[in-house]
Amino acid sequence: MPRILTQPSAAEEALAEHDAKMFGSPKERLDFYRREIQYETSILANRTDAYLAAQSFLVIAFASCMANLNPEWGKMFTLVVPPFLALLGVLSSLNAWPGIRAAYDIIDHWHFKQSQLLHSEPVMGAAYDESPLFSEMESSHKGYRKSLLFSVRTPWIFATFWVMLGVYSVFIQVTNP
């Protein structure tokens, strides 16, 4: 059945006019989306940096504890403290994950909005694609997601690392009398 085209109602026209005033031109929206992407990316980078700094201190403390050769209390110390440090490493990884994932999801949202804008505004999309500073890779899911994988995967890699180190530290103390 053929679709009959109708004129937009007064309410639809008022809503479209309100949106135009609120969001401005497509260029202003693109600039806004880009600022939000940059802001959220810096938040993600700061969270990843803080997490990696904490993990590096834990690794140093763990290695120092495992190297304890005190004849009086070294055996008990190396049996108790390294597994607790490994547990702390796992807990900090699990604690860091939601914040890192939330920042990733927000960046994903703003990239989606940017992509939708570029595809819905033919003039904006054409100018965007022809500009040497921009490319389709920039607005595709593959492009930015690959660059964020390090931050997203790091907590899980460290959590696995800490579990293995904790088990190894107990194993080495129990099997070596």
C-alpha positions as CSV (number, residue, x, y, z in Angstrom):
1,M,0.0,0.0,0.0
2,P,1.5,3.3,-1.0
3,R,2.4,5.7,1.9
4,I,0.7,9.0,1.9
5,L,3.0,11.9,2.7
6,T,1.5,14.4,5.1
7,Q,2.6,17.8,6.3
8,P,4.2,17.9,9.7
9,S,1.9,19.0,12.5
10,A,2.4,22.3,14.3
11,A,3.7,20.3,17.3
12,E,6.3,18.5,15.2
13,E,7.4,21.7,13.7
14,A,7.7,23.4,17.1
15,L,9.8,20.4,18.3
16,A,12.1,20.6,15.3
17,E,12.6,24.3,15.8
18,H,13.3,23.8,19.5
19,D,15.9,21.1,18.7
20,A,17.5,23.4,16.2
21,K,17.8,26.2,18.8
22,M,19.0,23.8,21.5
23,F,21.6,21.9,19.5
24,G,22.6,24.5,17.0
25,S,24.1,23.6,13.6
26,P,25.4,20.2,12.7
27,K,28.9,21.6,13.0
28,E,28.2,22.8,16.6
29,R,26.8,19.3,17.4
30,L,29.9,17.6,15.9
31,D,32.1,19.9,17.9
32,F,30.2,19.1,21.0
33,Y,30.4,15.4,20.4
34,R,34.1,15.7,19.8
35,R,34.7,17.6,23.0
36,E,32.7,15.0,25.0
37,I,34.7,12.2,23.4
38,Q,38.0,14.0,24.2
39,Y,36.8,14.7,27.8
40,E,35.7,11.1,28.4
41,T,38.9,9.7,26.8
42,S,41.0,11.8,29.2
43,I,39.0,10.5,32.1
44,L,39.6,6.9,30.9
45,A,43.3,7.6,30.4
46,N,43.5,9.0,34.0
47,R,41.7,6.0,35.4
48,T,43.9,3.6,33.5
49,D,47.0,5.5,34.7
50,A,46.0,5.5,38.3
51,Y,45.1,1.8,38.1
52,L,48.5,0.9,36.5
53,A,50.4,2.9,39.1
54,A,48.6,1.1,41.9
55,Q,49.3,-2.2,40.2
56,S,53.0,-1.5,39.8
57,F,53.3,-0.7,43.5
58,L,51.6,-3.9,44.3
59,V,53.9,-5.9,42.0
60,I,57.0,-4.3,43.7
61,A,55.6,-5.0,47.2
62,F,54.8,-8.6,46.1
63,A,58.3,-9.2,44.7
64,S,59.9,-7.7,47.8
65,C,57.9,-9.9,50.1
66,M,58.8,-13.0,48.1
67,A,62.5,-12.1,48.4
68,N,62.3,-12.0,52.2
69,L,65.1,-14.3,53.6
70,N,64.8,-13.5,57.3
71,P,65.6,-16.8,59.1
72,E,63.3,-16.2,62.0
73,W,60.0,-15.0,60.5
74,G,60.7,-15.0,56.7
75,K,59.0,-18.3,56.0
76,M,55.7,-17.3,57.8
77,F,55.9,-13.8,56.3
78,T,56.3,-15.1,52.7
79,L,53.5,-17.6,53.3
80,V,51.0,-15.0,54.5
81,V,51.8,-11.5,53.0
82,P,52.2,-12.3,49.2
83,P,48.8,-14.1,49.0
84,F,47.2,-11.1,50.7
85,L,48.9,-8.7,48.3
86,A,47.7,-10.9,45.4
87,L,44.1,-10.8,46.9
88,L,44.5,-7.0,47.1
89,G,45.5,-6.9,43.4
90,V,42.5,-8.9,42.4
91,L,40.2,-6.8,44.5
92,S,41.6,-3.5,43.1
93,S,41.2,-4.9,39.5
94,L,37.6,-5.8,40.2
95,N,37.1,-2.4,41.7
96,A,38.7,-0.5,38.8
97,W,36.7,-2.4,36.1
98,P,33.3,-0.7,36.5
99,G,34.8,2.8,36.2
100,I,36.9,1.9,33.2
101,R,34.0,0.1,31.6
102,A,31.7,3.1,32.3
103,A,34.1,5.5,30.6
104,Y,34.4,3.1,27.6
105,D,30.6,2.9,27.3
106,I,30.2,6.7,27.4
107,I,32.9,7.1,24.7
108,D,31.1,4.5,22.7
109,H,27.8,6.5,23.1
110,W,29.4,9.7,21.9
111,H,31.0,8.0,18.9
112,F,27.7,6.5,18.0
113,K,26.1,10.0,18.2
114,Q,28.9,11.4,16.1
115,S,28.5,8.7,13.5
116,Q,24.7,9.1,13.4
117,L,25.2,12.9,12.8
118,L,27.7,12.3,10.0
119,H,25.4,9.8,8.3
120,S,22.2,11.8,8.8
121,E,23.7,15.1,7.5
122,P,24.8,14.4,3.9
123,V,26.6,17.8,3.6
124,M,28.4,17.3,6.9
125,G,29.3,13.8,6.1
126,A,30.7,14.7,2.7
127,A,32.8,17.5,4.2
128,Y,34.0,15.2,6.9
129,D,35.0,12.4,4.5
130,E,36.8,14.7,2.2
131,S,38.9,16.5,4.8
132,P,42.4,15.1,5.2
133,L,42.3,15.4,9.0
134,F,39.3,13.0,9.3
135,S,38.5,9.6,7.9
136,E,35.7,7.0,8.1
137,M,38.0,4.9,10.3
138,E,37.7,7.6,13.0
139,S,33.9,7.3,13.2
140,S,33.6,3.6,12.7
141,H,33.3,1.2,15.7
142,K,36.5,-0.6,14.7
143,G,38.7,2.5,14.8
144,Y,38.2,3.8,18.3
145,R,37.3,0.5,19.9
146,K,40.7,-0.9,19.1
147,S,42.4,2.1,20.7
148,L,40.4,1.6,23.9
149,L,41.0,-2.2,24.2
150,F,44.1,-1.7,26.4
151,S,42.2,0.1,29.1
152,V,39.3,-2.3,29.0
153,R,41.4,-5.5,29.1
154,T,44.0,-4.4,31.6
155,P,42.0,-5.1,34.8
156,W,41.1,-8.6,33.6
157,I,44.7,-9.3,32.6
158,F,46.0,-8.1,36.0
159,A,43.3,-10.0,37.9
160,T,44.4,-13.2,36.2
161,F,48.0,-12.3,36.8
162,W,47.3,-11.8,40.6
163,V,45.4,-15.1,40.9
164,M,48.3,-17.0,39.3
165,L,50.9,-15.2,41.5
166,G,48.8,-15.8,44.6
167,V,48.5,-19.5,43.8
168,Y,52.2,-19.8,42.9
169,S,53.3,-18.0,46.1
170,V,51.4,-20.5,48.3
171,F,52.5,-23.5,46.2
172,I,56.2,-22.5,46.4
173,Q,56.0,-22.1,50.2
174,V,54.0,-25.3,50.8
175,T,56.2,-27.5,48.5
176,N,59.6,-26.1,49.8
177,P,59.9,-27.0,53.5
